[in-house]
Amino acid sequence: MKLVRDKVWAQVGLQIRDQVGAQVRNQVWDQVWAQVWAQVWDQVDAQVDAQVWLQVEDQIQEAE
């Protein structure tokens, strides 16, 4: 009887480990992806803003 119980608990333990592991991996991935995306977006946004302002300044100077 102990052998059957041990096998059942081992199987349940594996299933719990797999499910918890998958949830943790997904949460970590979501957090890391959100942080990376925010950093990339901020850098791209800053570069685009800088380029746009340079072009606007150039056009204003040409118009004067």
PDB file of N, CA, C, O and CB in Angstrom:
ATOM      1  N   MET A   1       0.821  -1.206   0.000  1.00  0.00           N
ATOM      2  CA  MET A   1       0.000   0.000   0.000  1.00  0.00           C
ATOM      3  C   MET A   1       0.857   1.259   0.000  1.00  0.00           C
ATOM      4  O   MET A   1       0.523   2.247  -0.654  1.00  0.00           O
ATOM      5  CB  MET A   1      -0.929   0.004   1.205  1.00  0.00           C
ATOM      6  N   LYS A   2       1.949   1.217   0.729  1.00  0.00           N
ATOM      7  CA  LYS A   2       2.833   2.366   0.791  1.00  0.00           C
ATOM      8  C   LYS A   2       3.402   2.691  -0.591  1.00  0.00           C
ATOM      9  O   LYS A   2       3.559   3.860  -0.942  1.00  0.00           O
ATOM     10  CB  LYS A   2       3.964   2.110   1.789  1.00  0.00           C
ATOM     11  N   LEU A   3       3.703   1.680  -1.353  1.00  0.00           N
ATOM     12  CA  LEU A   3       4.277   1.875  -2.676  1.00  0.00           C
ATOM     13  C   LEU A   3       3.316   2.643  -3.589  1.00  0.00           C
ATOM     14  O   LEU A   3       3.740   3.538  -4.320  1.00  0.00           O
ATOM     15  CB  LEU A   3       4.635   0.525  -3.301  1.00  0.00           C
ATOM     16  N   VAL A   4       2.030   2.300  -3.550  1.00  0.00           N
ATOM     17  CA  VAL A   4       1.030   2.991  -4.373  1.00  0.00           C
ATOM     18  C   VAL A   4       0.918   4.444  -3.925  1.00  0.00           C
ATOM     19  O   VAL A   4       0.898   5.353  -4.755  1.00  0.00           O
ATOM     20  CB  VAL A   4      -0.354   2.283  -4.281  1.00  0.00           C
ATOM     21  N   ARG A   5       0.845   4.662  -2.617  1.00  0.00           N
ATOM     22  CA  ARG A   5       0.735   6.023  -2.082  1.00  0.00           C
ATOM     23  C   ARG A   5       1.955   6.850  -2.490  1.00  0.00           C
ATOM     24  O   ARG A   5       1.810   8.003  -2.896  1.00  0.00           O
ATOM     25  CB  ARG A   5       0.595   5.994  -0.537  1.00  0.00           C
ATOM     26  N   ASP A   6       3.130   6.282  -2.386  1.00  0.00           N
ATOM     27  CA  ASP A   6       4.352   6.984  -2.746  1.00  0.00           C
ATOM     28  C   ASP A   6       4.361   7.363  -4.230  1.00  0.00           C
ATOM     29  O   ASP A   6       4.775   8.463  -4.595  1.00  0.00           O
ATOM     30  CB  ASP A   6       5.569   6.123  -2.415  1.00  0.00           C
ATOM     31  N   LYS A   7       3.906   6.452  -5.068  1.00  0.00           N
ATOM     32  CA  LYS A   7       3.848   6.747  -6.498  1.00  0.00           C
ATOM     33  C   LYS A   7       2.856   7.867  -6.788  1.00  0.00           C
ATOM     34  O   LYS A   7       3.132   8.756  -7.594  1.00  0.00           O
ATOM     35  CB  LYS A   7       3.468   5.491  -7.287  1.00  0.00           C
ATOM     36  N   VAL A   8       1.694   7.820  -6.123  1.00  0.00           N
ATOM     37  CA  VAL A   8       0.682   8.865  -6.324  1.00  0.00           C
ATOM     38  C   VAL A   8       1.246  10.217  -5.875  1.00  0.00           C
ATOM     39  O   VAL A   8       1.128  11.206  -6.599  1.00  0.00           O
ATOM     40  CB  VAL A   8      -0.631   8.530  -5.540  1.00  0.00           C
ATOM     41  N   TRP A   9       1.855  10.267  -4.695  1.00  0.00           N
ATOM     42  CA  TRP A   9       2.414  11.523  -4.190  1.00  0.00           C
ATOM     43  C   TRP A   9       3.547  12.017  -5.088  1.00  0.00           C
ATOM     44  O   TRP A   9       3.688  13.221  -5.302  1.00  0.00           O
ATOM     45  CB  TRP A   9       2.922  11.344  -2.750  1.00  0.00           C
ATOM     46  N   ALA A  10       4.330  11.121  -5.598  1.00  0.00           N
ATOM     47  CA  ALA A  10       5.414  11.514  -6.507  1.00  0.00           C
ATOM     48  C   ALA A  10       4.832  12.129  -7.777  1.00  0.00           C
ATOM     49  O   ALA A  10       5.329  13.148  -8.258  1.00  0.00           O
ATOM     50  CB  ALA A  10       6.309  10.293  -6.859  1.00  0.00           C
ATOM     51  N   GLN A  11       3.789  11.521  -8.318  1.00  0.00           N
ATOM     52  CA  GLN A  11       3.155  12.043  -9.534  1.00  0.00           C
ATOM     53  C   GLN A  11       2.510  13.401  -9.269  1.00  0.00           C
ATOM     54  O   GLN A  11       2.642  14.326 -10.071  1.00  0.00           O
ATOM     55  CB  GLN A  11       2.100  11.051 -10.063  1.00  0.00           C
ATOM     56  N   VAL A  12       1.811  13.513  -8.137  1.00  0.00           N
ATOM     57  CA  VAL A  12       1.183  14.786  -7.776  1.00  0.00           C
ATOM     58  C   VAL A  12       2.265  15.857  -7.596  1.00  0.00           C
ATOM     59  O   VAL A  12       2.107  16.993  -8.043  1.00  0.00           O
ATOM     60  CB  VAL A  12       0.333  14.637  -6.473  1.00  0.00           C
ATOM     61  N   GLY A  13       3.348  15.484  -6.945  1.00  0.00           N
ATOM     62  CA  GLY A  13       4.446  16.429  -6.750  1.00  0.00           C
ATOM     63  C   GLY A  13       5.020  16.918  -8.066  1.00  0.00           C
ATOM     64  O   GLY A  13       5.318  18.104  -8.207  1.00  0.00           O
ATOM     65  N   LEU A  14       5.180  16.026  -9.032  1.00  0.00           N
ATOM     66  CA  LEU A  14       5.682  16.418 -10.350  1.00  0.00           C
ATOM     67  C   LEU A  14       4.715  17.363 -11.056  1.00  0.00           C
ATOM     68  O   LEU A  14       5.127  18.343 -11.675  1.00  0.00           O
ATOM     69  CB  LEU A  14       5.925  15.182 -11.214  1.00  0.00           C
ATOM     70  N   GLN A  15       3.429  17.054 -10.954  1.00  0.00           N
ATOM     71  CA  GLN A  15       2.436  17.910 -11.597  1.00  0.00           C
ATOM     72  C   GLN A  15       2.414  19.303 -10.969  1.00  0.00           C
ATOM     73  O   GLN A  15       2.344  20.309 -11.676  1.00  0.00           O
ATOM     74  CB  GLN A  15       1.048  17.273 -11.507  1.00  0.00           C
ATOM     75  N   ILE A  16       2.474  19.355  -9.649  1.00  0.00           N
ATOM     76  CA  ILE A  16       2.490  20.649  -8.958  1.00  0.00           C
ATOM     77  C   ILE A  16       3.748  21.424  -9.339  1.00  0.00           C
ATOM     78  O   ILE A  16       3.683  22.619  -9.626  1.00  0.00           O
ATOM     79  CB  ILE A  16       2.417  20.455  -7.418  1.00  0.00           C
ATOM     80  N   ARG A  17       4.891  20.743  -9.340  1.00  0.00           N
ATOM     81  CA  ARG A  17       6.150  21.396  -9.699  1.00  0.00           C
ATOM     82  C   ARG A  17       6.071  21.973 -11.117  1.00  0.00           C
ATOM     83  O   ARG A  17       6.488  23.105 -11.359  1.00  0.00           O
ATOM     84  CB  ARG A  17       7.326  20.398  -9.590  1.00  0.00           C
ATOM     85  N   ASP A  18       5.538  21.190 -12.038  1.00  0.00           N
ATOM     86  CA  ASP A  18       5.429  21.642 -13.424  1.00  0.00           C
ATOM     87  C   ASP A  18       4.488  22.845 -13.550  1.00  0.00           C
ATOM     88  O   ASP A  18       4.795  23.806 -14.256  1.00  0.00           O
ATOM     89  CB  ASP A  18       4.938  20.497 -14.315  1.00  0.00           C
ATOM     90  N   GLN A  19       3.352  22.788 -12.868  1.00  0.00           N
ATOM     91  CA  GLN A  19       2.385  23.880 -12.956  1.00  0.00           C
ATOM     92  C   GLN A  19       2.923  25.157 -12.310  1.00  0.00           C
ATOM     93  O   GLN A  19       2.824  26.242 -12.883  1.00  0.00           O
ATOM     94  CB  GLN A  19       1.069  23.475 -12.293  1.00  0.00           C
ATOM     95  N   VAL A  20       3.487  25.017 -11.128  1.00  0.00           N
ATOM     96  CA  VAL A  20       4.039  26.193 -10.446  1.00  0.00           C
ATOM     97  C   VAL A  20       5.215  26.746 -11.240  1.00  0.00           C
ATOM     98  O   VAL A  20       5.356  27.958 -11.402  1.00  0.00           O
ATOM     99  CB  VAL A  20       4.479  25.839  -9.002  1.00  0.00           C
ATOM    100  N   GLY A  21       6.051  25.848 -11.728  1.00  0.00           N
ATOM    101  CA  GLY A  21       7.186  26.290 -12.532  1.00  0.00           C
ATOM    102  C   GLY A  21       6.745  27.059 -13.765  1.00  0.00           C
ATOM    103  O   GLY A  21       7.330  28.087 -14.105  1.00  0.00           O
ATOM    104  N   ALA A  22       5.713  26.562 -14.436  1.00  0.00           N
ATOM    105  CA  ALA A  22       5.203  27.245 -15.630  1.00  0.00           C
ATOM    106  C   ALA A  22       4.637  28.617 -15.270  1.00  0.00           C
ATOM    107  O   ALA A  22       4.858  29.586 -15.996  1.00  0.00           O
ATOM    108  CB  ALA A  22       4.122  26.390 -16.321  1.00  0.00           C
ATOM    109  N   GLN A  23       3.915  28.706 -14.166  1.00  0.00           N
ATOM    110  CA  GLN A  23       3.342  29.992 -13.750  1.00  0.00           C
ATOM    111  C   GLN A  23       4.445  30.990 -13.405  1.00  0.00           C
ATOM    112  O   GLN A  23       4.378  32.157 -13.793  1.00  0.00           O
ATOM    113  CB  GLN A  23       2.405  29.800 -12.540  1.00  0.00           C
ATOM    114  N   VAL A  24       5.453  30.528 -12.678  1.00  0.00           N
ATOM    115  CA  VAL A  24       6.550  31.417 -12.303  1.00  0.00           C
ATOM    116  C   VAL A  24       7.308  31.872 -13.549  1.00  0.00           C
ATOM    117  O   VAL A  24       7.627  33.052 -13.692  1.00  0.00           O
ATOM    118  CB  VAL A  24       7.508  30.714 -11.315  1.00  0.00           C
ATOM    119  N   ARG A  25       7.596  30.925 -14.455  1.00  0.00           N
ATOM    120  CA  ARG A  25       8.291  31.300 -15.691  1.00  0.00           C
ATOM    121  C   ARG A  25       7.488  32.338 -16.474  1.00  0.00           C
ATOM    122  O   ARG A  25       8.053  33.310 -16.976  1.00  0.00           O
ATOM    123  CB  ARG A  25       8.543  30.056 -16.565  1.00  0.00           C
ATOM    124  N   ASN A  26       6.183  32.137 -16.578  1.00  0.00           N
ATOM    125  CA  ASN A  26       5.339  33.078 -17.324  1.00  0.00           C
ATOM    126  C   ASN A  26       5.330  34.460 -16.668  1.00  0.00           C
ATOM    127  O   ASN A  26       5.418  35.479 -17.353  1.00  0.00           O
ATOM    128  CB  ASN A  26       3.906  32.538 -17.427  1.00  0.00           C
ATOM    129  N   GLN A  27       5.224  34.487 -15.353  1.00  0.00           N
ATOM    130  CA  GLN A  27       5.206  35.768 -14.654  1.00  0.00           C
ATOM    131  C   GLN A  27       6.537  36.493 -14.798  1.00  0.00           C
ATOM    132  O   GLN A  27       6.574  37.699 -15.046  1.00  0.00           O
ATOM    133  CB  GLN A  27       4.880  35.563 -13.178  1.00  0.00           C
ATOM    134  N   VAL A  28       7.620  35.758 -14.643  1.00  0.00           N
ATOM    135  CA  VAL A  28       8.943  36.377 -14.789  1.00  0.00           C
ATOM    136  C   VAL A  28       9.125  36.874 -16.210  1.00  0.00           C
ATOM    137  O   VAL A  28       9.600  37.990 -16.422  1.00  0.00           O
ATOM    138  CB  VAL A  28      10.065  35.379 -14.422  1.00  0.00           C
ATOM    139  N   TRP A  29       8.752  36.060 -17.184  1.00  0.00           N
ATOM    140  CA  TRP A  29       8.879  36.472 -18.589  1.00  0.00           C
ATOM    141  C   TRP A  29       8.075  37.740 -18.850  1.00  0.00           C
ATOM    142  O   TRP A  29       8.568  38.668 -19.491  1.00  0.00           O
ATOM    143  CB  TRP A  29       8.410  35.343 -19.533  1.00  0.00           C
ATOM    144  N   ASP A  30       6.832  37.784 -18.352  1.00  0.00           N
ATOM    145  CA  ASP A  30       5.988  38.966 -18.559  1.00  0.00           C
ATOM    146  C   ASP A  30       6.624  40.212 -17.946  1.00  0.00           C
ATOM    147  O   ASP A  30       6.620  41.280 -18.558  1.00  0.00           O
ATOM    148  CB  ASP A  30       4.593  38.739 -17.957  1.00  0.00           C
ATOM    149  N   GLN A  31       7.167  40.074 -16.744  1.00  0.00           N
ATOM    150  CA  GLN A  31       7.782  41.220 -16.076  1.00  0.00           C
ATOM    151  C   GLN A  31       9.043  41.678 -16.807  1.00  0.00           C
ATOM    152  O   GLN A  31       9.247  42.873 -17.023  1.00  0.00           O
ATOM    153  CB  GLN A  31       8.115  40.871 -14.625  1.00  0.00           C
ATOM    154  N   VAL A  32       9.878  40.722 -17.180  1.00  0.00           N
ATOM    155  CA  VAL A  32      11.113  41.070 -17.883  1.00  0.00           C
ATOM    156  C   VAL A  32      10.777  41.702 -19.232  1.00  0.00           C
ATOM    157  O   VAL A  32      11.361  42.722 -19.598  1.00  0.00           O
ATOM    158  CB  VAL A  32      12.013  39.818 -18.076  1.00  0.00           C
ATOM    159  N   TRP A  33       9.862  41.121 -19.958  1.00  0.00           N
ATOM    160  CA  TRP A  33       9.482  41.649 -21.265  1.00  0.00           C
ATOM    161  C   TRP A  33       8.930  43.068 -21.128  1.00  0.00           C
ATOM    162  O   TRP A  33       9.261  43.945 -21.926  1.00  0.00           O
ATOM    163  CB  TRP A  33       8.442  40.731 -21.937  1.00  0.00           C
ATOM    164  N   ALA A  34       8.094  43.291 -20.122  1.00  0.00           N
ATOM    165  CA  ALA A  34       7.523  44.627 -19.911  1.00  0.00           C
ATOM    166  C   ALA A  34       8.631  45.641 -19.620  1.00  0.00           C
ATOM    167  O   ALA A  34       8.596  46.758 -20.137  1.00  0.00           O
ATOM    168  CB  ALA A  34       6.499  44.605 -18.747  1.00  0.00           C
ATOM    169  N   GLN A  35       9.608  45.264 -18.804  1.00  0.00           N
ATOM    170  CA  GLN A  35      10.702  46.177 -18.480  1.00  0.00           C
ATOM    171  C   GLN A  35      11.573  46.457 -19.700  1.00  0.00           C
ATOM    172  O   GLN A  35      11.938  47.603 -19.963  1.00  0.00           O
ATOM    173  CB  GLN A  35      11.554  45.602 -17.350  1.00  0.00           C
ATOM    174  N   VAL A  36      11.900  45.414 -20.433  1.00  0.00           N
ATOM    175  CA  VAL A  36      12.731  45.590 -21.631  1.00  0.00           C
ATOM    176  C   VAL A  36      11.999  46.457 -22.645  1.00  0.00           C
ATOM    177  O   VAL A  36      12.585  47.376 -23.218  1.00  0.00           O
ATOM    178  CB  VAL A  36      13.099  44.219 -22.258  1.00  0.00           C
ATOM    179  N   TRP A  37      10.727  46.171 -22.868  1.00  0.00           N
ATOM    180  CA  TRP A  37       9.953  46.939 -23.835  1.00  0.00           C
ATOM    181  C   TRP A  37       9.880  48.409 -23.410  1.00  0.00           C
ATOM    182  O   TRP A  37      10.017  49.301 -24.247  1.00  0.00           O
ATOM    183  CB  TRP A  37       8.533  46.348 -23.984  1.00  0.00           C
ATOM    184  N   ALA A  38       9.666  48.666 -22.125  1.00  0.00           N
ATOM    185  CA  ALA A  38       9.588  50.045 -21.640  1.00  0.00           C
ATOM    186  C   ALA A  38      10.913  50.767 -21.867  1.00  0.00           C
ATOM    187  O   ALA A  38      10.921  51.926 -22.282  1.00  0.00           O
ATOM    188  CB  ALA A  38       9.214  50.074 -20.145  1.00  0.00           C
ATOM    189  N   GLN A  39      12.022  50.100 -21.599  1.00  0.00           N
ATOM    190  CA  GLN A  39      13.335  50.729 -21.801  1.00  0.00           C
ATOM    191  C   GLN A  39      13.586  51.007 -23.288  1.00  0.00           C
ATOM    192  O   GLN A  39      14.040  52.090 -23.659  1.00  0.00           O
ATOM    193  CB  GLN A  39      14.458  49.827 -21.231  1.00  0.00           C
ATOM    194  N   VAL A  40      13.288  50.030 -24.117  1.00  0.00           N
ATOM    195  CA  VAL A  40      13.482  50.217 -25.560  1.00  0.00           C
ATOM    196  C   VAL A  40      12.593  51.348 -26.060  1.00  0.00           C
ATOM    197  O   VAL A  40      13.045  52.205 -26.820  1.00  0.00           O
ATOM    198  CB  VAL A  40      13.177  48.909 -26.333  1.00  0.00           C
ATOM    199  N   TRP A  41      11.357  51.353 -25.645  1.00  0.00           N
ATOM    200  CA  TRP A  41      10.425  52.391 -26.082  1.00  0.00           C
ATOM    201  C   TRP A  41      10.914  53.766 -25.651  1.00  0.00           C
ATOM    202  O   TRP A  41      10.877  54.714 -26.436  1.00  0.00           O
ATOM    203  CB  TRP A  41       9.020  52.128 -25.520  1.00  0.00           C
ATOM    204  N   ASP A  42      11.377  53.881 -24.400  1.00  0.00           N
ATOM    205  CA  ASP A  42      11.871  55.171 -23.913  1.00  0.00           C
ATOM    206  C   ASP A  42      13.065  55.644 -24.744  1.00  0.00           C
ATOM    207  O   ASP A  42      13.156  56.825 -25.079  1.00  0.00           O
ATOM    208  CB  ASP A  42      12.266  55.069 -22.426  1.00  0.00           C
ATOM    209  N   GLN A  43      13.967  54.742 -25.074  1.00  0.00           N
ATOM    210  CA  GLN A  43      15.145  55.120 -25.862  1.00  0.00           C
ATOM    211  C   GLN A  43      14.746  55.541 -27.278  1.00  0.00           C
ATOM    212  O   GLN A  43      15.217  56.558 -27.787  1.00  0.00           O
ATOM    213  CB  GLN A  43      16.149  53.954 -25.920  1.00  0.00           C
ATOM    214  N   VAL A  44      13.890  54.764 -27.897  1.00  0.00           N
ATOM    215  CA  VAL A  44      13.447  55.092 -29.253  1.00  0.00           C
ATOM    216  C   VAL A  44      12.684  56.421 -29.244  1.00  0.00           C
ATOM    217  O   VAL A  44      12.894  57.272 -30.109  1.00  0.00           O
ATOM    218  CB  VAL A  44      12.555  53.955 -29.831  1.00  0.00           C
ATOM    219  N   ASP A  45      11.819  56.584 -28.282  1.00  0.00           N
ATOM    220  CA  ASP A  45      11.026  57.811 -28.174  1.00  0.00           C
ATOM    221  C   ASP A  45      11.938  59.025 -27.996  1.00  0.00           C
ATOM    222  O   ASP A  45      11.723  60.059 -28.630  1.00  0.00           O
ATOM    223  CB  ASP A  45      10.032  57.713 -26.996  1.00  0.00           C
ATOM    224  N   ALA A  46      12.941  58.909 -27.150  1.00  0.00           N
ATOM    225  CA  ALA A  46      13.870  60.016 -26.918  1.00  0.00           C
ATOM    226  C   ALA A  46      14.656  60.338 -28.189  1.00  0.00           C
ATOM    227  O   ALA A  46      14.854  61.509 -28.516  1.00  0.00           O
ATOM    228  CB  ALA A  46      14.836  59.678 -25.767  1.00  0.00           C
ATOM    229  N   GLN A  47      15.099  59.318 -28.896  1.00  0.00           N
ATOM    230  CA  GLN A  47      15.851  59.542 -30.130  1.00  0.00           C
ATOM    231  C   GLN A  47      14.982  60.185 -31.210  1.00  0.00           C
ATOM    232  O   GLN A  47      15.418  61.100 -31.909  1.00  0.00           O
ATOM    233  CB  GLN A  47      16.427  58.223 -30.643  1.00  0.00           C
ATOM    234  N   VAL A  48      13.776  59.708 -31.334  1.00  0.00           N
ATOM    235  CA  VAL A  48      12.862  60.276 -32.334  1.00  0.00           C
ATOM    236  C   VAL A  48      12.549  61.726 -31.983  1.00  0.00           C
ATOM    237  O   VAL A  48      12.572  62.597 -32.852  1.00  0.00           O
ATOM    238  CB  VAL A  48      11.550  59.445 -32.424  1.00  0.00           C
ATOM    239  N   ASP A  49      12.255  61.985 -30.709  1.00  0.00           N
ATOM    240  CA  ASP A  49      11.989  63.361 -30.289  1.00  0.00           C
ATOM    241  C   ASP A  49      13.163  64.272 -30.615  1.00  0.00           C
ATOM    242  O   ASP A  49      12.975  65.371 -31.136  1.00  0.00           O
ATOM    243  CB  ASP A  49      11.686  63.414 -28.793  1.00  0.00           C
ATOM    244  N   ALA A  50      14.367  63.819 -30.309  1.00  0.00           N
ATOM    245  CA  ALA A  50      15.559  64.619 -30.573  1.00  0.00           C
ATOM    246  C   ALA A  50      15.702  64.897 -32.066  1.00  0.00           C
ATOM    247  O   ALA A  50      15.993  66.026 -32.460  1.00  0.00           O
ATOM    248  CB  ALA A  50      16.813  63.908 -30.042  1.00  0.00           C
ATOM    249  N   GLN A  51      15.503  63.891 -32.887  1.00  0.00           N
ATOM    250  CA  GLN A  51      15.619  64.070 -34.339  1.00  0.00           C
ATOM    251  C   GLN A  51      14.545  65.024 -34.871  1.00  0.00           C
ATOM    252  O   GLN A  51      14.828  65.871 -35.719  1.00  0.00           O
ATOM    253  CB  GLN A  51      15.515  62.710 -35.055  1.00  0.00           C
ATOM    254  N   VAL A  52      13.342  64.889 -34.382  1.00  0.00           N
ATOM    255  CA  VAL A  52      12.255  65.763 -34.832  1.00  0.00           C
ATOM    256  C   VAL A  52      12.572  67.205 -34.467  1.00  0.00           C
ATOM    257  O   VAL A  52      12.415  68.102 -35.295  1.00  0.00           O
ATOM    258  CB  VAL A  52      10.901  65.331 -34.210  1.00  0.00           C
ATOM    259  N   TRP A  53      13.015  67.436 -33.243  1.00  0.00           N
ATOM    260  CA  TRP A  53      13.323  68.803 -32.829  1.00  0.00           C
ATOM    261  C   TRP A  53      14.480  69.379 -33.638  1.00  0.00           C
ATOM    262  O   TRP A  53      14.466  70.563 -33.975  1.00  0.00           O
ATOM    263  CB  TRP A  53      13.656  68.844 -31.338  1.00  0.00           C
ATOM    264  N   LEU A  54      15.474  68.563 -33.953  1.00  0.00           N
ATOM    265  CA  LEU A  54      16.573  69.044 -34.792  1.00  0.00           C
ATOM    266  C   LEU A  54      16.072  69.456 -36.175  1.00  0.00           C
ATOM    267  O   LEU A  54      16.487  70.484 -36.711  1.00  0.00           O
ATOM    268  CB  LEU A  54      17.655  67.963 -34.926  1.00  0.00           C
ATOM    269  N   GLN A  55      15.191  68.663 -36.739  1.00  0.00           N
ATOM    270  CA  GLN A  55      14.638  68.989 -38.050  1.00  0.00           C
ATOM    271  C   GLN A  55      13.782  70.250 -37.999  1.00  0.00           C
ATOM    272  O   GLN A  55      13.833  71.078 -38.908  1.00  0.00           O
ATOM    273  CB  GLN A  55      13.815  67.823 -38.579  1.00  0.00           C
ATOM    274  N   VAL A  56      12.999  70.392 -36.939  1.00  0.00           N
ATOM    275  CA  VAL A  56      12.167  71.589 -36.780  1.00  0.00           C
ATOM    276  C   VAL A  56      13.063  72.819 -36.655  1.00  0.00           C
ATOM    277  O   VAL A  56      12.807  73.840 -37.293  1.00  0.00           O
ATOM    278  CB  VAL A  56      11.236  71.461 -35.535  1.00  0.00           C
ATOM    279  N   GLU A  57      14.105  72.728 -35.840  1.00  0.00           N
ATOM    280  CA  GLU A  57      15.027  73.850 -35.684  1.00  0.00           C
ATOM    281  C   GLU A  57      15.694  74.198 -37.012  1.00  0.00           C
ATOM    282  O   GLU A  57      15.837  75.373 -37.346  1.00  0.00           O
ATOM    283  CB  GLU A  57      16.089  73.526 -34.628  1.00  0.00           C
ATOM    284  N   ASP A  58      16.101  73.181 -37.766  1.00  0.00           N
ATOM    285  CA  ASP A  58      16.720  73.423 -39.076  1.00  0.00           C
ATOM    286  C   ASP A  58      15.754  74.148 -40.004  1.00  0.00           C
ATOM    287  O   ASP A  58      16.149  75.081 -40.704  1.00  0.00           O
ATOM    288  CB  ASP A  58      17.171  72.097 -39.717  1.00  0.00           C
ATOM    289  N   GLN A  59      14.510  73.732 -40.016  1.00  0.00           N
ATOM    290  CA  GLN A  59      13.533  74.359 -40.904  1.00  0.00           C
ATOM    291  C   GLN A  59      13.235  75.798 -40.473  1.00  0.00           C
ATOM    292  O   GLN A  59      13.017  76.669 -41.315  1.00  0.00           O
ATOM    293  CB  GLN A  59      12.236  73.539 -40.930  1.00  0.00           C
ATOM    294  N   ILE A  60      13.229  76.039 -39.176  1.00  0.00           N
ATOM    295  CA  ILE A  60      12.987  77.393 -38.687  1.00  0.00           C
ATOM    296  C   ILE A  60      14.151  78.298 -39.091  1.00  0.00           C
ATOM    297  O   ILE A  60      13.942  79.427 -39.534  1.00  0.00           O
ATOM    298  CB  ILE A  60      12.797  77.399 -37.144  1.00  0.00           C
ATOM    299  N   GLN A  61      15.376  77.795 -38.936  1.00  0.00           N
ATOM    300  CA  GLN A  61      16.542  78.575 -39.288  1.00  0.00           C
ATOM    301  C   GLN A  61      16.584  78.866 -40.805  1.00  0.00           C
ATOM    302  O   GLN A  61      16.974  79.953 -41.230  1.00  0.00           O
ATOM    303  CB  GLN A  61      17.811  77.839 -38.846  1.00  0.00           C
ATOM    304  N   GLU A  62      16.182  77.890 -41.586  1.00  0.00           N
ATOM    305  CA  GLU A  62      16.155  78.082 -43.053  1.00  0.00           C
ATOM    306  C   GLU A  62      15.107  79.108 -43.446  1.00  0.00           C
ATOM    307  O   GLU A  62      15.292  79.852 -44.409  1.00  0.00           O
ATOM    308  CB  GLU A  62      15.874  76.747 -43.774  1.00  0.00           C
ATOM    309  N   ALA A  63      14.002  79.151 -42.704  1.00  0.00           N
ATOM    310  CA  ALA A  63      12.913  80.064 -43.017  1.00  0.00           C
ATOM    311  C   ALA A  63      13.250  81.512 -42.635  1.00  0.00           C
ATOM    312  O   ALA A  63      12.669  82.453 -43.175  1.00  0.00           O
ATOM    313  CB  ALA A  63      11.645  79.620 -42.303  1.00  0.00           C
ATOM    314  N   GLU A  64      14.169  81.673 -41.725  1.00  0.00           N
ATOM    315  CA  GLU A  64      14.488  83.036 -41.251  1.00  0.00           C
ATOM    316  C   GLU A  64      15.292  83.792 -42.219  1.00  0.00           C
ATOM    317  O   GLU A  64      15.637  84.946 -41.967  1.00  0.00           O
ATOM    318  CB  GLU A  64      15.211  82.999 -39.961  1.00  0.00           C
TER     319      GLU A  64
END
